[in-house]
Amino acid sequence: MLHSSHRIHRSAVVCSLTLSLGLGLSACGDKMTQQAKTELGQGGSVVSGSAGPNGAQGADSGLVTCTAPLATLALAENPDGYTMTSRYQLPASPVPLLKLMAQQSGCFRVVDRASGLRSTIQESQLKEAGIVRADSTVSKGKGFEAQYTLIPSLTFSEQDAGRGMSGLIAAIPVLRDIAGLAGLVDQVKIKEAQVALLLTDNETTEQLAASTGSVKVTDLGVGGFVAGKLGGGAGLGWSHSNEGKVIAAAFYDAHNKLVTQVRELQAKQLPPSVAVVNKKS
């Protein structure tokens, strides 16, 4: 109990010092009361749940949605890649995260142009080779076209903000005497993610909508605390680190801005809907 109180005291000091140096922690004042919301691994995710025939389940209440799908959508990898270092052990691509949000929004019917498409082609080849049954349900001419394509971009950066504070602590006797405080302050980092989403009409090649999203938070390096408003991608590899949560929240921000634009578009002629089990009313 004594150890826990001491840890909270040091956390408060780190927060106060960060504010005093003008690092702009909007959530620092109430960080102690919102510990469960911002502590790594404690949920509160903005990208979570599922999507499918039963609609969006467990999606964040702030996710902007459509009343009906407007078009089929393919998500493409950015040809220039994504700016984030490998040391964070994050997924190589944010596309799976965006696929979940796109389907949960109800604005699009998502078609696969990656591993799922390659599997379809492989099954067709196996049929032609006589390996699978001749009346296979996977046959030519049944695939749906992608009427829109969405391309993401991502830049993630991290700045050391604690080194200057370490020198300040060493010069103040009261702070210098708090065991381990200098080491904790040295861990303070500012994490920032900037993303963009570009939506193209595949029929005309016209860019129909574009949006940006950004999240900037300060990682206090104390018990996994991150000060600032952010959420984490539950699953999909984005909820295991503060860096992943920052990136997921930035894409959430960009997605909501994009959907507010997309909702003004006229719906395209859609292919037949997937068959579902009849439910009793």
LINDAHU-V407499 format. One record per residue. N is the residue number from 1. RES is the residue in one small letter. NEAR is the number of other C-alpha atoms within 10 Angstrom. Layout:
n={N	N}
res={RES	RES}
near={NEAR	NEAR}
This chain:
n={1	2	3	4	5	6	7	8	9	10	11	12	13	14	15	16	17	18	19	20	21	22	23	24	25	26	27	28	29	30	31	32	33	34	35	36	37	38	39	40	41	42	43	44	45	46	47	48	49	50	51	52	53	54	55	56	57	58	59	60	61	62	63	64	65	66	67	68	69	70	71	72	73	74	75	76	77	78	79	80	81	82	83	84	85	86	87	88	89	90	91	92	93	94	95	96	97	98	99	100	101	102	103	104	105	106	107	108	109	110	111	112	113	114	115	116	117	118	119	120	121	122	123	124	125	126	127	128	129	130	131	132	133	134	135	136	137	138	139	140	141	142	143	144	145	146	147	148	149	150	151	152	153	154	155	156	157	158	159	160	161	162	163	164	165	166	167	168	169	170	171	172	173	174	175	176	177	178	179	180	181	182	183	184	185	186	187	188	189	190	191	192	193	194	195	196	197	198	199	200	201	202	203	204	205	206	207	208	209	210	211	212	213	214	215	216	217	218	219	220	221	222	223	224	225	226	227	228	229	230	231	232	233	234	235	236	237	238	239	240	241	242	243	244	245	246	247	248	249	250	251	252	253	254	255	256	257	258	259	260	261	262	263	264	265	266	267	268	269	270	271	272	273	274	275	276	277	278	279	280	281}
res={m	l	h	s	s	h	r	i	h	r	s	a	v	v	c	s	l	t	l	s	l	g	l	g	l	s	a	c	g	d	k	m	t	q	q	a	k	t	e	l	g	q	g	g	s	v	v	s	g	s	a	g	p	n	g	a	q	g	a	d	s	g	l	v	t	c	t	a	p	l	a	t	l	a	l	a	e	n	p	d	g	y	t	m	t	s	r	y	q	l	p	a	s	p	v	p	l	l	k	l	m	a	q	q	s	g	c	f	r	v	v	d	r	a	s	g	l	r	s	t	i	q	e	s	q	l	k	e	a	g	i	v	r	a	d	s	t	v	s	k	g	k	g	f	e	a	q	y	t	l	i	p	s	l	t	f	s	e	q	d	a	g	r	g	m	s	g	l	i	a	a	i	p	v	l	r	d	i	a	g	l	a	g	l	v	d	q	v	k	i	k	e	a	q	v	a	l	l	l	t	d	n	e	t	t	e	q	l	a	a	s	t	g	s	v	k	v	t	d	l	g	v	g	g	f	v	a	g	k	l	g	g	g	a	g	l	g	w	s	h	s	n	e	g	k	v	i	a	a	a	f	y	d	a	h	n	k	l	v	t	q	v	r	e	l	q	a	k	q	l	p	p	s	v	a	v	v	n	k	k	s}
near={6	6	8	8	10	13	16	14	15	20	22	17	16	24	24	14	17	21	15	11	11	8	14	15	19	14	17	21	14	10	20	17	9	14	16	14	18	24	17	20	17	12	16	18	23	23	28	24	17	15	19	12	10	8	13	19	12	12	19	18	7	10	16	20	22	15	9	13	19	22	22	21	28	24	22	14	17	15	9	8	13	17	13	18	12	9	6	12	14	19	14	11	15	22	17	13	21	21	21	20	29	23	20	27	24	21	23	24	25	22	20	18	14	12	9	11	13	12	11	16	15	12	18	18	14	14	17	13	10	10	10	13	10	13	8	10	10	14	16	9	6	8	13	15	15	19	22	26	19	22	18	25	20	23	16	20	14	17	11	14	21	23	15	12	19	18	14	14	18	14	11	10	9	9	16	16	12	14	11	12	20	22	13	18	27	19	17	23	19	19	21	19	25	20	24	20	20	16	22	18	17	15	9	10	11	11	14	15	18	20	20	20	21	21	23	23	24	28	21	24	18	19	13	15	21	30	26	19	16	23	28	30	26	21	13	16	18	25	25	18	17	25	24	25	26	29	32	29	26	25	31	29	23	21	25	21	18	22	21	14	13	20	17	9	11	9	15	12	10	14	12	7	8	6	7	8	6	6	5	4	3}
